[in-house]
Amino acid sequence: MILEAVLGIVISYLLGSIAFSIVIAKWVKGIDIRQYGSGNAGATNTLRVLGKGPAVAVLLLDAAKGIGAVLIGRWLGAEGSEWTAALCGLAAVLGHNWPIWFRFKGGKGIATTVGVMATLAFVPALLAGVLAILTIALTRYVSLGSLVFALLTPVFVLVLQSEMPSFWAGLAVALLAVLRHRKNLANLLQGTENKLGAKKGVPHGKT
């Protein structure tokens, strides 16, 4: 089963490396989304640069990558074990953040993380998601809501389910989320973070 698990992890990483924000931005406007707005290859920057329709598509497709990766892990992993599924989910997030198809410059992995954790541990992810949405609604900081989701999900997994594969996967993607949001955290502390609804459809670095 080790070979099957390794195969699943590799496939999940390659799946995660499909950066839909880059693909859709290239298709819709002929641009590299990483050179506009915040420079991030994700749904929020797609919203700022391309609008609601493309942003929703990116959000759903990025989440689907996480769901697909976990399902691949369950299919290829040992019966009754969630470890392969958890590792495949983590691989998809790594692929999104550092995509091999796009010179390892990807997004921050939150939508893919949502897909992964909702498939591994639905109720904990749902509770964390509700709090994340409330945070975004109250503050209009998507980055803050994203971190709330990422950090609270493993806590809820530990409290409600005590499933170690889901917990460790959740903890790993939470650490990745903090790593990828370092600049956002600094901006939040300085009061310069962009709020939801801010238009950033100009070349990256000129905002």
C-alpha positions in Angstrom: 0.0 0.0 0.0 3.0 2.3 0.3 3.4 2.6 -3.4 -0.4 3.4 -3.8 0.0 6.1 -1.1 3.0 7.7 -2.8 1.2 7.6 -6.1 -1.8 9.3 -4.5 0.3 12.0 -2.9 2.1 12.7 -6.2 -1.2 12.9 -8.1 -2.7 15.2 -5.5 0.3 17.5 -5.6 0.0 17.7 -9.4 -3.8 18.3 -9.1 -3.2 21.1 -6.5 -0.6 22.6 -8.9 -3.4 23.5 -11.4 -3.7 27.2 -10.5 -7.2 28.1 -11.7 -6.8 31.8 -11.0 -3.9 31.9 -13.4 -5.6 29.8 -16.0 -8.9 31.7 -15.8 -7.2 35.2 -15.8 -5.2 34.1 -18.9 -8.3 32.9 -20.6 -10.6 35.8 -19.7 -8.2 38.7 -20.0 -5.0 37.4 -21.3 -3.1 38.5 -18.1 -1.0 36.8 -15.4 -3.0 37.4 -12.3 0.2 37.3 -10.3 1.2 40.6 -11.9 -1.9 42.5 -10.8 -3.6 43.5 -7.6 -2.0 41.8 -4.6 0.0 39.5 -6.8 -1.6 36.5 -5.2 -3.0 33.6 -7.3 -6.2 33.1 -5.5 -10.0 33.9 -5.4 -9.7 37.1 -3.5 -7.3 38.7 -5.9 -9.3 37.3 -8.8 -12.3 39.2 -7.4 -10.4 42.4 -7.3 -8.9 42.1 -10.7 -11.6 40.2 -12.7 -14.8 40.4 -10.8 -17.3 38.1 -9.1 -17.9 35.5 -11.8 -14.3 34.5 -12.3 -13.7 34.7 -8.5 -16.5 32.3 -7.7 -15.2 29.9 -10.4 -11.7 30.0 -8.9 -13.0 29.5 -5.4 -15.1 26.5 -6.3 -12.4 24.9 -8.5 -9.7 25.4 -5.9 -11.9 23.9 -3.2 -12.7 21.0 -5.6 -8.9 20.3 -5.8 -8.8 19.7 -2.1 -11.9 17.5 -2.1 -10.6 15.5 -5.0 -7.2 14.9 -3.4 -8.8 13.5 -0.2 -11.0 11.2 -2.2 -8.0 10.0 -4.2 -6.2 9.3 -0.9 -9.2 7.3 0.4 -9.4 5.3 -2.8 -5.7 4.4 -2.9 -5.1 4.2 0.9 -5.4 1.3 3.2 -9.0 0.4 4.2 -10.0 2.1 7.4 -7.0 4.5 7.4 -7.3 8.2 6.8 -3.6 8.9 6.8 -3.2 8.6 3.1 -6.2 10.8 2.6 -4.8 13.4 5.0 -1.4 13.3 3.2 -3.0 13.7 -0.2 -5.0 16.7 1.0 -1.8 18.3 2.4 -0.1 17.6 -1.0 -2.9 19.4 -2.8 -2.4 22.5 -0.6 1.4 22.3 -1.2 0.7 22.1 -4.9 -1.5 25.1 -4.9 1.0 27.2 -2.9 4.0 26.0 -4.9 2.7 24.8 -8.3 5.1 22.9 -10.5 3.2 24.0 -13.6 3.7 27.7 -12.8 7.3 28.0 -11.6 6.3 27.3 -8.0 4.6 30.7 -7.5 1.0 30.0 -6.5 -1.5 31.2 -4.0 -2.1 30.9 -0.3 -4.1 27.7 -0.3 -7.2 28.6 1.7 -9.9 27.5 -0.7 -8.0 24.2 -1.2 -7.6 23.9 2.5 -11.4 24.4 2.9 -12.0 21.6 0.5 -9.5 19.3 2.2 -10.7 19.9 5.8 -14.4 19.8 4.9 -13.9 16.4 3.4 -11.7 15.1 6.2 -13.7 16.6 9.1 -16.9 18.2 7.9 -18.4 19.4 11.3 -15.2 21.0 12.6 -14.6 22.6 9.3 -18.2 23.9 9.2 -17.9 25.4 12.6 -14.6 27.1 11.8 -16.1 28.2 8.4 -19.0 29.9 10.1 -16.7 31.8 12.4 -14.5 32.7 9.5 -17.4 34.1 7.5 -18.6 36.1 10.5 -15.0 37.5 10.9 -15.0 38.6 7.2 -18.5 40.0 7.5 -17.6 42.1 10.5 -14.1 43.2 9.5 -14.1 42.8 5.7 -10.6 41.3 6.0 -10.5 38.1 4.0 -7.0 37.3 5.2 -8.2 37.4 8.9 -11.2 35.2 8.2 -8.9 32.8 6.3 -6.6 32.5 9.3 -9.5 32.1 11.6 -10.7 29.1 9.6 -7.2 27.6 9.2 -6.3 27.9 12.9 -9.6 26.9 14.4 -10.3 23.8 12.3 -7.6 21.6 13.9 -8.7 22.8 17.3 -12.3 21.7 16.6 -11.1 18.4 15.1 -9.2 17.7 18.3 -12.1 18.6 20.6 -15.0 17.1 18.6 -13.4 14.1 16.8 -9.9 13.3 18.1 -9.1 12.0 14.7 -5.3 12.2 14.5 -4.9 12.1 10.6 -7.4 15.0 10.3 -5.8 16.9 13.2 -2.3 16.7 11.9 -3.4 17.6 8.4 -5.3 20.5 9.8 -2.4 21.6 11.9 0.0 21.4 8.9 -2.2 23.4 6.6 -2.8 26.0 9.4 1.0 26.5 9.7 1.2 26.8 5.9 -1.6 29.4 6.0 0.3 31.5 8.6 3.4 31.2 6.6 1.7 32.3 3.4 -0.1 35.2 5.2 3.0 36.7 6.8 2.6 39.9 4.8 -1.1 40.1 5.5 -0.4 39.7 9.3 2.1 42.6 9.1 -0.4 44.7 7.2 -3.2 43.9 9.7 -1.0 45.0 12.6 -0.1 48.2 10.8 -3.7 48.8 9.7 -2.8 48.8 6.0 -4.5 45.5 5.0 -6.8 45.7 2.0 -10.5 45.1 2.8 -13.0 43.1 0.8 -14.4 45.2 -2.0 -11.2 47.2 -2.6 -10.4 47.4 -6.3 -6.8 46.4 -7.2 -7.0 45.8 -10.9 -3.7 47.5 -11.5 -0.2 46.0 -12.0 1.2 44.4 -8.9 3.7 46.7 -7.1 1.9 49.8 -8.3 -1.0 49.7 -5.8 
